[in-house]
Amino acid sequence: MESKQQQTKWSQFLSLIVVFFFWGFVAASNDILIPVFKKWFVLSQVQSQLVAWAFYVAYFVGSVIFFLISLKSDILQKFGYKKTLAVGLGLSALGAFLFVPAAAAANFWFFLTALFIVGLGFSVQQIVANPLAIKMGSPQTGAHRLTLAGGINSLGTTIGPILVGIALFGMGNKEDSAPKNQNLSKIEIVKNEYQTHKDELSKNIIELKKDTQDDPVKVNEVISTIEKNIADIDSQITSIDQNSGASDAQVDQYSAKLGEIKQKSTNITYPLEFVKENLKMVKVPFIVLGVAFILVAIFMLFSKIEDPAKEEEALIDEPAKFNIFHYPQLYLGMLAIFIYVGVEVSIISNLPALLHTKEFGGVLEHNIAPFVSLYWGSLMIGRWNGSINVFNTSKTTNLILKFVVPFIAFGIIIFSNELSGKDVSAFYIYALWIVAFIIMSFIGGKNAGKTLMIFGIAGVVMMFLGLVYPDKDLAKYFFISGGLFCSIMWPSIFDLAIAGLGKNTGKASSFLVMMILGGGIIPLVQGWICDFDKSSPDGIMGITWTHFSYVIPILCFVYLAFYGFVTPKILKKQGIEMGETTSGGH
């Protein structure tokens, strides 16, 4: 009977990990919403990062509220895990449905409120689902179940941007998303960039002329403004045609002029009804999500998922006062979680703005989804690679799987994007970064401190190379590879931070979850730096401020490497030797 109780309750666990998928789906989909909102609400880059801020601040607020209530009454014991989880899902459903009136009103702050409520529900789900997954079987295999759940979470982050991109922009165009012709001269590339922007503006004029709901005077004013920009573009294209042998200095002048025209375009305030029309497709994926949240909540309530025994909870109840500052591994770990989640979100939240710059190819909103998918898919690659340690295999089999599984995950990313109609043949070179990641994972092994230090250093190197590498078609992959090196950081930090806390582990975990707040703060800092491009278009050190803003991830990775280096030494002084880490990911 005892051995049976120790087995994983797979039927219950598989029901639970659906929730992990949703967390990833919505978190990654935010990165598609950011450039869309930035365009139609005429936002600065730092304002656009309020999307991430609203979502991740909700985690902090929800965790604090839950913690304060728990001081007086143990919610999980009083209402049960299933009911509390269903409440969290219901809250997220409410937030998802609020996207409908937010789109109808075309109000940015309404969208942020809706996203905050979705995140608030997720915070409740996080608090319930993580310990519940651990308790669905033997404590010795609890971390293994979280690893598998983390892999499902990452699958959601990979698929989410693709599906939301299809909902907003339709199926992709392989010709439109294909890599640039490398045989073109510099002046021909600039001319194509002018033409691409002209086509985008011309499309808006066609749509505006169909607008019968807005004030005709306002519509005509906007059309007139756009036509002036198109006239400036035509003038520059004519000049380019007459100057096919332009010098590098002249090419730079043409590029600078294009930047000025694009800046004027981003400052155009479109009529309200026109904006509503362009935002209406945002409703679709969130209506589907809202319905899914409700269905899962109902399923949870009627499922066979069992609450952990109350006697088990009583064993960990400790009335003694708990002081964070007695545990340097914890308060340094709280900062590490804050920075880790912050850098993980900031790299990708600001990537659409980077790819939209001239030096990175001027990628438009409808072609952003594959890059977002590749970034979040990189976390899936890393976590699936880490999940191999869960299975009891021979050393030879383990070695083979360490190389095969990451490329299976990579194949899923490529295949999913191809199905959406995008040309992602340029992604094949990313295999080099995956090989580098696999080699580093062998060096780090299963030691939390060593792994965190190595991947922190790798993050510093990749971000630095992204800043200085001359070929921008390759430089962007150095930034995207940040997802690979972030993939295993959550479990490494978590294991180090709670080491030696004994019965205070639960309290420590709640403080660590609060630090997800970093996902809302650090992107704002990086976005603030990006916005210097408006007041200082010449950039800094020969690159744009948006490009330079990636010094923020460098600083973040420096601290994470430091935490991985110093914490084992702190623990050793406390008489604690760290073992292997197999935890899941955030």
LUMSEZA-179750 format. One line per 4 residues: their letters; for each residue x, y, z of C-alpha. Coordinates in steps of 0.1 Angstrom, whole numbers. Layout:
a> X,Y,Z ~ ...
This chain:
mesk> 0,0,0 ~ 29,23,9 ~ 46,19,-25 ~ 13,27,-43
qqqt> 9,60,-24 ~ 44,70,-36 ~ 36,66,-73 ~ 29,97,-94
kwsq> -8,103,-99 ~ -4,107,-136 ~ -41,111,-145 ~ -44,140,-121
flsl> -10,155,-129 ~ -17,155,-167 ~ -50,175,-159 ~ -30,200,-139
ivvf> -3,208,-164 ~ -28,223,-188 ~ -26,253,-165 ~ 11,255,-170
ffwg> 6,256,-208 ~ -17,287,-204 ~ 8,306,-183 ~ 33,302,-212
fvaa> 8,309,-239 ~ -3,343,-225 ~ 32,354,-213 ~ 47,350,-247
sndi> 17,364,-266 ~ 22,397,-248 ~ 53,402,-270 ~ 31,402,-301
lipv> 7,427,-285 ~ 35,452,-276 ~ 44,463,-312 ~ 7,463,-321
fkkw> -3,485,-292 ~ 28,507,-298 ~ 17,514,-334 ~ -20,520,-329
fvls> -19,538,-296 ~ 12,559,-307 ~ 33,548,-277 ~ 69,554,-268
qvqs> 90,523,-263 ~ 89,527,-225 ~ 51,531,-226 ~ 48,499,-247
qlva> 66,480,-220 ~ 37,487,-196 ~ 22,456,-212 ~ 48,435,-195
wafy> 46,457,-164 ~ 8,452,-160 ~ 12,414,-163 ~ 41,408,-140
vayf> 31,434,-114 ~ -1,414,-111 ~ 20,384,-99 ~ 35,405,-72
vgsv> 2,420,-61 ~ -15,386,-61 ~ 13,370,-41 ~ 13,397,-15
iffl> -25,396,-11 ~ -24,358,-9 ~ 4,359,17 ~ -14,386,39
islk> -47,366,39 ~ -28,334,47 ~ -14,350,79 ~ -49,349,93
sdil> -64,319,75 ~ -48,291,55 ~ -67,295,22 ~ -55,262,7
qkfg> -66,242,38 ~ -99,261,42 ~ -111,260,6 ~ -90,233,-9
ykkt> -65,233,-38 ~ -91,225,-65 ~ -114,253,-55 ~ -87,279,-51
lavg> -72,269,-85 ~ -107,272,-101 ~ -110,307,-86 ~ -76,317,-102
lgls> -88,303,-135 ~ -121,322,-132 ~ -102,354,-125 ~ -80,350,-156
alga> -111,342,-176 ~ -126,375,-165 ~ -95,394,-176 ~ -95,376,-209
flfv> -131,385,-216 ~ -123,422,-207 ~ -102,423,-239 ~ -135,425,-258
paaa> -147,458,-244 ~ -111,471,-243 ~ -108,465,-281 ~ -143,480,-286
aanf> -132,511,-267 ~ -97,511,-283 ~ -83,521,-248 ~ -48,512,-239
wffl> -53,515,-201 ~ -84,492,-204 ~ -62,466,-221 ~ -36,469,-193
talf> -64,465,-167 ~ -76,433,-185 ~ -41,420,-187 ~ -35,428,-150
ivgl> -65,407,-140 ~ -53,378,-162 ~ -20,380,-144 ~ -37,382,-110
gfsv> -55,350,-117 ~ -22,334,-128 ~ -6,344,-95 ~ -32,324,-76
qqiv> -27,295,-100 ~ 11,296,-95 ~ 7,295,-58 ~ -16,265,-59
anpl> -3,245,-89 ~ 34,244,-81 ~ 31,228,-46 ~ 2,206,-59
aikm> 24,192,-87 ~ 51,184,-61 ~ 26,166,-39 ~ 10,144,-66
gspq> 33,115,-57 ~ 66,109,-40 ~ 84,140,-26 ~ 116,126,-42
tgah> 101,129,-77 ~ 83,162,-71 ~ 110,183,-87 ~ 109,160,-117
rltl> 72,167,-122 ~ 79,204,-121 ~ 105,199,-148 ~ 79,182,-170
aggi> 54,210,-162 ~ 81,236,-171 ~ 85,219,-205 ~ 47,221,-212
nslg> 49,258,-201 ~ 76,264,-227 ~ 55,247,-254 ~ 29,273,-246
ttig> 54,301,-250 ~ 64,287,-284 ~ 30,282,-299 ~ 13,312,-283
pilv> 30,339,-304 ~ 24,319,-336 ~ -13,315,-330 ~ -18,351,-318
gial> 2,363,-348 ~ -22,344,-371 ~ -52,358,-353 ~ -40,394,-357
fgmg> -23,393,-391 ~ -36,361,-408 ~ -14,334,-423 ~ 21,345,-433
nked> 36,352,-466 ~ 68,332,-473 ~ 80,358,-498 ~ 74,387,-474
sapk> 92,369,-445 ~ 121,355,-466 ~ 156,366,-458 ~ 170,396,-477
nqnl> 188,390,-509 ~ 224,390,-499 ~ 235,400,-534 ~ 219,434,-532
skie> 242,464,-529 ~ 238,488,-499 ~ 219,514,-519 ~ 195,487,-532
ivkn> 188,475,-497 ~ 180,510,-486 ~ 157,515,-516 ~ 138,483,-507
eyqt> 134,496,-472 ~ 119,528,-485 ~ 96,508,-507 ~ 85,485,-479
hkde> 75,515,-457 ~ 57,531,-487 ~ 37,499,-492 ~ 27,499,-455
lskn> 16,535,-456 ~ -3,530,-489 ~ -22,501,-474 ~ -33,523,-445
iiel> -45,550,-470 ~ -66,523,-488 ~ -82,512,-455 ~ -87,548,-444
kkdt> -107,556,-475 ~ -131,528,-466 ~ -137,544,-432 ~ -172,557,-430
qddp> -175,559,-392 ~ -150,585,-383 ~ -152,623,-389 ~ -144,627,-426
vkvn> -123,658,-418 ~ -101,639,-394 ~ -98,610,-418 ~ -87,634,-446
evis> -62,651,-423 ~ -46,617,-416 ~ -46,607,-453 ~ -30,640,-461
tiek> -3,635,-436 ~ 4,600,-448 ~ 5,612,-484 ~ 31,638,-475
niad> 53,610,-461 ~ 48,589,-492 ~ 58,620,-513 ~ 90,623,-493
idsq> 96,586,-499 ~ 90,589,-536 ~ 114,619,-537 ~ 141,598,-520
itsi> 135,568,-543 ~ 139,590,-573 ~ 171,604,-560 ~ 184,569,-553
dqns> 176,558,-589 ~ 196,587,-601 ~ 225,579,-578 ~ 229,541,-582
gasd> 267,544,-574 ~ 261,562,-541 ~ 291,563,-517 ~ 288,549,-482
aqvd> 283,584,-468 ~ 255,591,-492 ~ 238,557,-483 ~ 240,567,-447
qysa> 223,600,-455 ~ 195,581,-473 ~ 191,558,-443 ~ 190,588,-419
klge> 163,603,-440 ~ 143,571,-439 ~ 146,571,-402 ~ 131,606,-400
ikqk> 102,596,-423 ~ 95,565,-402 ~ 95,586,-370 ~ 69,609,-385
stni> 48,579,-394 ~ 49,565,-359 ~ 36,598,-346 ~ 5,597,-367
typl> -26,595,-345 ~ -52,575,-365 ~ -90,581,-361 ~ -106,562,-332
efvk> -130,540,-352 ~ -101,531,-376 ~ -80,520,-346 ~ -109,500,-333
enlk> -112,482,-366 ~ -75,473,-365 ~ -77,460,-329 ~ -109,440,-333
mvkv> -89,408,-341 ~ -73,410,-307 ~ -106,399,-292 ~ -106,365,-309
pfiv> -76,347,-292 ~ -86,361,-258 ~ -123,351,-261 ~ -110,316,-269
lgva> -86,318,-239 ~ -115,330,-216 ~ -137,301,-226 ~ -107,277,-222
filv> -101,290,-187 ~ -137,284,-177 ~ -138,249,-192 ~ -105,240,-174
aifm> -119,254,-141 ~ -150,233,-144 ~ -129,203,-153 ~ -107,209,-122
lfsk> -137,211,-99 ~ -151,178,-111 ~ -118,161,-116 ~ -103,134,-93
iedp> -75,157,-82 ~ -71,152,-45 ~ -61,178,-19 ~ -29,169,0
akee> -36,155,34 ~ -42,182,60 ~ -20,164,84 ~ 9,170,60
eali> 3,207,61 ~ 2,207,99 ~ 37,192,100 ~ 52,223,83
depa> 33,248,104 ~ 58,269,123 ~ 47,298,145 ~ 83,311,150
kfni> 92,344,135 ~ 110,343,102 ~ 137,368,93 ~ 148,370,56
fhyp> 180,387,66 ~ 192,356,86 ~ 196,339,52 ~ 219,356,27
qlyl> 213,329,1 ~ 176,339,3 ~ 177,377,1 ~ 204,375,-26
gmla> 183,349,-43 ~ 152,372,-42 ~ 172,398,-61 ~ 184,370,-85
ifiy> 148,359,-92 ~ 138,396,-97 ~ 167,401,-122 ~ 163,367,-139
vgve> 126,372,-147 ~ 133,408,-156 ~ 161,399,-181 ~ 141,370,-196
vsii> 112,393,-203 ~ 132,424,-212 ~ 153,407,-240 ~ 122,397,-259
snlp> 99,426,-250 ~ 123,451,-266 ~ 133,428,-295 ~ 105,440,-318
allh> 117,476,-314 ~ 153,464,-322 ~ 143,444,-353 ~ 122,474,-364
tkef> 153,496,-366 ~ 170,501,-400 ~ 202,483,-390 ~ 183,452,-380
ggvl> 163,451,-412 ~ 132,471,-404 ~ 111,440,-396 ~ 74,450,-395
ehni> 48,439,-368 ~ 33,411,-389 ~ 67,394,-393 ~ 77,396,-356
apfv> 60,364,-344 ~ 86,339,-357 ~ 114,357,-337 ~ 93,358,-306
slyw> 85,321,-311 ~ 122,313,-316 ~ 131,332,-284 ~ 105,315,-262
gslm> 112,282,-280 ~ 148,285,-269 ~ 136,282,-233 ~ 117,251,-244
igrw> 149,237,-259 ~ 168,243,-227 ~ 141,229,-204 ~ 135,198,-225
ngsi> 172,192,-224 ~ 171,194,-186 ~ 142,171,-184 ~ 163,142,-197
nvfn> 178,139,-163 ~ 144,129,-150 ~ 145,96,-167 ~ 166,67,-155
tskt> 187,59,-186 ~ 222,46,-193 ~ 250,71,-197 ~ 252,64,-234
tnli> 214,69,-239 ~ 215,101,-218 ~ 244,114,-239 ~ 225,107,-272
lkfv> 193,123,-258 ~ 212,154,-247 ~ 220,161,-284 ~ 188,147,-300
vpfi> 160,162,-278 ~ 171,199,-282 ~ 170,195,-319 ~ 136,178,-317
afgi> 124,209,-299 ~ 141,231,-325 ~ 123,211,-352 ~ 90,219,-335
iifs> 97,256,-336 ~ 106,255,-373 ~ 77,232,-382 ~ 51,254,-363
nels> 63,286,-380 ~ 63,269,-415 ~ 27,258,-409 ~ 18,295,-402
gkdv> 31,304,-436 ~ 64,320,-426 ~ 98,315,-442 ~ 121,307,-414
safy> 150,292,-434 ~ 172,319,-419 ~ 167,302,-385 ~ 187,271,-395
iyal> 220,288,-385 ~ 207,289,-349 ~ 217,253,-346 ~ 252,266,-338
wiva> 239,283,-307 ~ 221,251,-297 ~ 253,231,-300 ~ 271,257,-278
fiim> 243,255,-252 ~ 245,216,-251 ~ 283,218,-245 ~ 278,243,-217
sfig> 251,221,-201 ~ 276,193,-199 ~ 301,216,-183 ~ 276,228,-157
gkna> 263,193,-151 ~ 236,190,-123 ~ 253,215,-99 ~ 230,245,-94
gktl> 258,270,-86 ~ 282,260,-113 ~ 254,258,-139 ~ 241,293,-130
mifg> 275,308,-131 ~ 284,293,-165 ~ 251,303,-181 ~ 253,337,-166
iagv> 288,342,-181 ~ 274,328,-214 ~ 246,354,-213 ~ 271,382,-208
vmmf> 292,370,-238 ~ 261,366,-260 ~ 247,400,-252 ~ 281,416,-257
lglv> 286,399,-291 ~ 251,410,-301 ~ 262,446,-294 ~ 295,445,-313
ypdk> 290,419,-341 ~ 291,437,-374 ~ 266,414,-393 ~ 233,423,-379
dlak> 216,393,-396 ~ 236,372,-372 ~ 238,397,-343 ~ 201,392,-336
yffi> 206,355,-328 ~ 231,364,-301 ~ 203,383,-284 ~ 177,356,-290
sggl> 200,330,-276 ~ 195,347,-242 ~ 164,324,-241 ~ 187,293,-242
fcsi> 208,305,-213 ~ 178,317,-192 ~ 161,284,-196 ~ 177,266,-166
mwps> 181,296,-143 ~ 149,295,-124 ~ 155,260,-109 ~ 192,268,-102
ifdl> 183,301,-84 ~ 154,285,-65 ~ 175,255,-53 ~ 203,278,-41
aiag> 179,303,-24 ~ 159,278,-4 ~ 189,256,6 ~ 191,252,44
lgkn> 158,269,52 ~ 141,237,65 ~ 106,244,77 ~ 108,280,64
tgka> 111,268,28 ~ 74,275,22 ~ 76,311,34 ~ 108,316,14
ssfl> 92,303,-17 ~ 63,328,-14 ~ 89,357,-12 ~ 107,343,-42
vmmi> 75,342,-63 ~ 68,378,-54 ~ 101,387,-71 ~ 85,378,-105
lggg> 78,415,-103 ~ 112,420,-121 ~ 94,410,-153 ~ 75,443,-151
iipl> 103,466,-140 ~ 135,458,-160 ~ 118,460,-194 ~ 107,495,-185
vqgw> 143,505,-178 ~ 155,491,-211 ~ 125,507,-229 ~ 134,540,-214
icdf> 169,538,-229 ~ 154,528,-263 ~ 134,561,-263 ~ 166,582,-264
dkss> 165,574,-302 ~ 138,601,-304 ~ 159,629,-289 ~ 193,616,-300
pdgi> 188,600,-334 ~ 226,598,-340 ~ 227,571,-313 ~ 257,563,-291
mgit> 291,547,-300 ~ 279,542,-336 ~ 247,523,-328 ~ 212,532,-320
wthf> 201,537,-284 ~ 176,508,-290 ~ 206,486,-298 ~ 227,500,-270
syvi> 198,492,-245 ~ 210,456,-245 ~ 237,466,-220 ~ 209,461,-194
pilc> 207,423,-200 ~ 246,423,-197 ~ 244,438,-163 ~ 216,414,-153
fvyl> 236,383,-164 ~ 267,396,-145 ~ 247,395,-113 ~ 232,361,-120
afyg> 267,347,-127 ~ 279,363,-94 ~ 250,347,-75 ~ 259,313,-89
fvtp> 295,318,-79 ~ 291,332,-44 ~ 261,313,-30 ~ 277,278,-28
kilk> 305,295,-7 ~ 278,311,16 ~ 261,277,20 ~ 294,260,27
kqgi> 300,283,56 ~ 266,272,69 ~ 277,235,66 ~ 254,229,35
emge> 267,211,5 ~ 246,215,-26 ~ 235,183,-44 ~ 220,179,-79
ttsg> 193,202,-92 ~ 164,189,-112 ~ 137,215,-106 ~ 114,229,-133
gh> 114,263,-148 ~ 93,294,-145
